[in-house]
Amino acid sequence: MHGTIKLILAVGSLLSLMGCIRAEAAPLFDCSVKFKCSAEKNFVWATADERCFVFHNKCLMRVEQCARTASGKTELIETEREACKPNCNKICLDLYDPVCAQIFQEEYITFSNECEMRNSLCENERPYSYYATGECVESPVG
C-alpha cells in the first residue's frame, strides 16, 4: 500500500518536473478519472465563448464541463450540430505553442496551438479524448 502511494507521488512529481502536466490540464485529467466514460459513440455538440465543441458522447462533455468549472471557464451549453458548426473556425494568433491531442481512441496529433487544435477538430468532427502541452511524443498502443 505504501509502495503504491510512493509510486504515484513519484510519477506525479516526475511529470510535473518534465512539464507534462500544466495547471490547466490537471482539471481535465482529474475530471476524466472522476467520470470514467465509456467508448460509446454518440456525438454531442456544445458552445462556449462563441466557439463550437464536439464530444464523443455526453459523458465526455461532462468531463470537459467539470474541467471548465474547475478552471473558472465559461459553461458549455449543449446544442445541435447545425447551430454549432458555423462556430468551428476562430481566428488564431500566429503563435507556436504546441499541443498534443489524442483523437478519441485513435491517433495523436500535434497542433501549433490550442486554437488551431479546436478549429481542426470541430471542422473535421473529430472529438479528442485528451490533450496536453507540447508536441506529441507517443502514439496509441494497439
N, C-alpha and C positions, 0 to 999 in steps of 0.2 A: 504494500500500500504506500509506504513512504517512498519507495523507489519510483513508483508511478508518478507521484506528486513531484518528486525531484526532476524526473524526466520532462514532465510537462512544463515546469518552470524553466528548465534549461533550454528547451526548444523555443519557448516564448521569448526568452532573453536573447537567444541567438537570432531569431527572426527580427526582433526589434533592432538589434545591433546592425544587422545586414540591411535594414531599411525595407524589409519585405512587407512589413505591416506598418502603415501610417495611421495616424489617429482617425482619419476619415474612413479608412477601410475597416477598422476594428468593429464598428457597429454592424456593418454588413455581415461580417463573419459571425459575430455574436448572435445576430438575428437568424442567420442560416441554421445555426446549431439549435436554436430555440424552436423553430418551426418544423424542421425535419420534413421537407416537402417531398412528394413523390415525383416520378418522371412523367406523370400524366400530361399529355399534350392537349391543351385547350386554351389557345391564346387569349390573353386578356389585354386590353388597351386602356391606358390611363394618361391623364395630362397633369402637369405641374409646371408652374413658371412658364407658361406658353410653349411647352415642349411636350412632344408625344413620346410615350414609352410603351414598349411591347414586352409582355411577360409570357413565359411558357405556360403558366397556369395561375390560378387565383392565389394559391398558397405562396408562390414566389413573388407575387405582387405584395402580399402581406409582409414578406421578408423585407422587401425594399421600403415599404411603408414604415416598418419598425425601425430600420436603419435611418430613414429620413427624420423620423421623430426624435431619435436619439441624438442626431446631429443638428437639430434645430432647423431643418429644411422644411419647405412647403409641403403640405399633404398632397398625396396623389388623389385624383378624382377619376374613378372608373368611367369609361366612355365607350363608344362604338368605334370600330376601325375607321369608318368613313369620316367621322368627325375628327378623329385624331390624326390620321395620315397626313393631312395638309401641314401639320406642325412638325414634321420629321426633320426638316433641314433648318438649322440656325446658322447664322454667320459665325464662324470660329476665328479666333485670333491665329495668326500665322506664328505659332509657338510650338516648339518641340519639347513636350513634357510627356513622354510616352507612358501609355497604359497598356496592360495586357488583359485581354478579355477572353474568357473561355465561352465559346458559343455552347449553348446547353448540350451537354454530353457529346460534344464534337471537338472541333479544333480550337487551338489557342491562336489569337491574332493580336499583333502589336499595332496600336494606333498611335498617331503622332500626339494626340491629346484626348482628354475625356470628351470634349465637344465633338470631335471628329468620330470618336467611337459611337457616341449616341446617335449622331446623324446616320452613320452607315448601318448600324443595327436596326434602327427604326425603318429607314428607307427599304432595306432588304428583308424586313420582317424576320430578323434572327435574334431572338432573345438570348441574353447572356446568363450564365449561372454564377459567374464570379469575375471580378476584375480587380487588378492591383496596379500600383505604381510601378513603372519601369517596363523595359522590353521583356517579352516572353522568353523564358529560358528553358521551359519544359514543354512537353507535348503530352496529349492524353495517352493513357495506358489502354491497350485493348486491341 
